[in-house]
Amino acid sequence: MLVTGTTMELSAIKDQLDLSPSALSKQVAALVDAGYVKQERLGVDSRRVWLSLTRQGMKAYRSHVAALREIVADAPDPDQ
């Protein structure tokens, strides 16, 4: 979701992933601690949390996708 370079509200991510607030909070904290995600409170309502992918996060994402593509490319064709 954040790969597009956008900033998303935490509650919107929670709703799309159908996760409990505590489960998402733990995952977000791990991503923030790793430097992959930036967490901000924007505007007047400081209760609203916004997330965006950092450069390091984008690099990690691209590396992960490349590794998955390599795994799939090496897999035998199930139709043969």
Secondary structure, 3 states (H helix, E strand, C coil): CHHHCCEEEHHHHHHHHCCCHHHHHHHHHHHHHCCCEEEECCCCCCCCCEEEECHHHHHHHHHHHHHHHHHHHHCCCCCC
